[in-house]
Amino acid sequence: MHPDSSRARLLAFDTSTEHLSVAVCDGARVLECSGPGGAQASTTLLPMVLDLLRQAGLALAQLDAIAFGCGPGSFTGLRTACSVAQGLAFGTRAQHAEGVPLLPVDTLLAVAEEARQLAGATNIVAALDARMDEVYAGRYRFEHGRWLQHGDFELLAPQALTVPDGWTLAGNAGAVYGDRLAGAPGVAALPLATAMLRVAPQLLAEGAAVRAEAALPRYVRNKVAKTTAERMAEKAAAP
């Protein structure tokens, strides 16, 4: 389904950071709300979604797609977003044979789009705090009205991230790691739901929408905590 962006009815939400963001659009009309993310998102996301849809006067089955932040980001947050999106889509199968399609949106792409909206930047190094003294990073260039990703995501130490000349650092990593991060402070930007709504037409046109059962988080990191031995080794190696 490739809805006309001027008439599309879309729901978007992101719980990948400590900031919970939800937005709905009905054509040019956009409603949004936000709140604390993290552990609270699992209990507050669904009520916020349903309340915003009520304000917009839209039923779930009327949506053209449901976009969610698929990662990278908080493991718990990504699982929350994906499971809520799947539950909402499955709930529409009485009206749609396959349910409302889901649109996984890379959180770093949403950061890049938010930085473009805030600062007009078009060459973006998007970097989000990954905890454990690391950052998630991705490079994006906005050309001819669409985003292009340069290379894959990275998970690396803050000081290992490079920001090429002419590129802008964006995200929340600069505020966390300061001078350890090249290009800091850059543009403070989060993967907001409104940014996801703006990139949704491109992603839908590229065929990125999937059925509920095919939607998956994108973790990048394969574990959430270091072992005691790893922490002791790092401490011993520290100057």
C-alpha positions in Angstrom: 0.0 0.0 0.0 1.4 3.4 -1.0 -1.0 6.0 0.2 -1.0 9.5 -1.1 1.1 11.4 1.5 -1.4 14.3 1.3 -4.2 12.0 2.4 -2.5 9.3 4.4 -3.7 8.2 7.8 -0.8 7.1 9.8 0.1 6.3 13.4 3.7 6.4 14.6 5.4 5.9 17.9 8.9 5.4 19.4 10.0 4.1 22.7 13.7 3.5 22.0 15.0 6.2 24.3 13.9 7.7 27.6 11.4 9.9 25.7 8.1 8.3 24.6 6.7 9.9 21.4 3.4 9.2 19.7 1.8 11.0 16.6 -1.1 10.5 14.3 -1.7 12.2 10.9 -4.9 12.4 8.9 -3.6 14.0 5.7 -2.0 17.3 6.7 -3.5 17.2 10.2 -1.0 16.0 12.8 -1.6 15.3 16.5 1.2 14.4 18.8 1.9 13.7 22.4 4.9 12.6 24.5 5.9 11.4 27.9 8.6 9.5 29.8 9.9 6.4 28.1 12.1 3.7 29.6 10.4 1.2 31.8 7.2 3.3 31.9 6.6 3.0 28.2 5.2 -0.5 28.5 2.3 0.8 30.6 1.7 4.2 29.1 2.2 3.7 25.3 -1.1 1.9 24.5 -3.3 4.3 26.5 -1.6 7.3 24.8 -2.0 5.7 21.3 -5.7 5.1 21.9 -6.3 8.5 23.3 -4.6 10.2 20.4 -6.6 8.2 17.9 -9.7 9.2 19.7 -8.7 12.9 19.5 -8.1 12.5 15.8 -11.4 10.8 15.3 -9.8 7.7 13.7 -10.3 4.0 14.2 -7.4 1.6 13.9 -8.9 0.0 10.9 -8.9 3.4 9.1 -5.1 3.7 9.2 -3.0 3.1 6.1 0.0 2.0 8.2 1.4 1.9 11.8 5.0 3.1 12.0 7.2 2.2 15.0 10.8 2.8 16.0 12.4 -0.5 15.3 15.9 0.4 16.6 18.6 0.6 17.5 17.8 1.6 21.0 16.7 0.3 24.4 16.1 -3.4 24.2 13.0 -3.1 26.4 11.8 0.0 24.5 12.2 -1.7 21.1 10.3 -4.8 22.3 7.5 -2.6 23.7 7.1 -0.7 20.4 7.2 -3.8 18.3 4.7 -5.8 20.4 2.3 -3.0 20.7 2.4 -2.4 16.9 1.8 -6.1 16.3 -1.1 -6.2 18.7 -2.7 -3.2 17.1 -2.3 -4.6 13.6 -3.6 -8.1 14.6 -6.6 -6.3 16.2 -7.6 -4.9 12.8 -7.8 -8.3 11.0 -11.5 -8.5 11.4 -11.7 -5.5 9.0 -8.6 -6.3 6.9 -7.6 -9.8 5.9 -3.9 -9.1 6.6 -4.4 -6.3 9.2 -3.1 -2.7 8.9 0.5 -3.0 7.6 3.4 -2.1 9.9 6.2 0.2 9.0 9.5 -0.4 10.9 11.4 2.9 11.0 15.1 3.0 11.9 15.5 5.2 14.9 18.7 6.8 13.5 16.8 7.7 10.3 14.2 9.5 12.5 17.0 11.3 14.3 18.4 12.5 10.9 15.0 13.7 9.8 14.4 15.5 13.0 17.8 17.2 12.6 16.9 18.3 9.1 13.7 19.7 10.4 15.4 21.6 13.2 18.6 22.8 11.5 18.2 22.2 7.8 21.1 19.8 7.8 21.2 17.3 5.0 24.4 15.3 5.7 23.8 13.7 9.1 25.8 11.5 11.4 23.0 10.3 13.8 24.2 9.1 17.1 22.2 7.8 20.1 23.5 6.9 23.5 23.7 3.1 23.7 24.7 2.9 27.3 27.6 0.8 28.4 29.9 3.6 27.2 29.0 3.2 23.6 26.9 4.9 20.9 24.7 3.7 18.0 25.6 5.6 14.9 24.4 5.9 11.3 25.1 8.2 8.3 22.4 9.6 6.2 22.3 12.0 3.2 19.1 13.8 2.1 19.1 14.1 -1.7 16.3 15.0 -4.2 13.6 14.8 -1.5 14.6 11.4 0.0 17.0 9.9 2.5 19.9 7.7 1.6 21.8 5.7 4.2 25.6 5.5 3.8 26.8 2.2 5.2 25.3 0.2 8.0 24.7 1.0 11.7 27.7 1.1 14.0 28.1 0.3 17.7 31.3 1.9 19.0 33.0 3.9 21.7 32.1 7.6 21.6 35.7 8.6 20.8 35.8 6.2 17.9 33.0 8.0 16.0 34.1 10.2 13.2 32.1 13.1 11.7 33.4 14.0 8.2 33.8 17.6 7.1 30.5 19.0 6.0 28.5 16.6 8.0 26.4 17.4 11.1 26.3 15.3 14.3 22.8 14.8 15.5 21.1 12.8 18.4 21.4 12.7 22.1 24.9 11.2 22.3 26.6 14.6 22.2 24.9 15.7 25.4 25.9 12.4 27.1 29.5 12.1 26.1 30.5 15.7 25.4 34.1 16.3 24.2 34.7 12.5 23.8 32.4 12.6 20.8 33.7 14.3 17.6 31.5 17.1 16.4 29.7 17.5 19.8 27.4 19.1 20.8 25.9 19.1 17.3 22.1 19.1 16.9 20.1 17.8 19.8 17.5 15.5 18.2 15.5 12.5 19.2 13.6 9.9 17.1 10.3 11.6 17.4 7.1 10.1 16.0 6.5 13.3 13.9 9.8 12.7 12.2 8.7 9.1 11.5 5.5 10.4 9.9 7.6 12.6 7.6 9.8 9.7 6.4 6.9 7.2 6.2 5.8 8.1 2.6 9.3 7.4 1.3 9.5 4.1 3.1 6.0 3.1 2.0 6.9 3.8 -1.6 10.0 1.7 -1.2 7.9 -1.2 0.0 9.2 -1.2 3.6 5.7 -2.0 5.1 5.3 -5.6 6.4 2.6 -7.8 7.9 2.5 -7.9 11.7 4.1 -11.3 12.1 7.1 -10.1 10.0 7.8 -7.0 12.1 11.0 -7.3 14.2 13.1 -4.9 16.3 16.7 -4.1 15.1 18.9 -4.6 18.2 22.4 -4.1 16.7 23.9 -5.0 20.1 23.5 -8.7 21.1 23.5 -8.3 24.8 22.5 -5.6 27.3 25.1 -5.9 30.1 28.7 -6.6 30.5 29.9 -9.6 32.6 31.8 -9.1 35.8 35.0 -10.2 34.1 34.5 -7.7 31.3 34.0 -4.9 33.7 37.0 -5.9 35.8 39.2 -6.1 32.7 38.1 -2.7 31.6 38.8 -1.2 35.0 42.3 -2.8 35.1 43.1 -1.5 31.6 41.9 2.1 32.5 44.8 4.6 32.9 
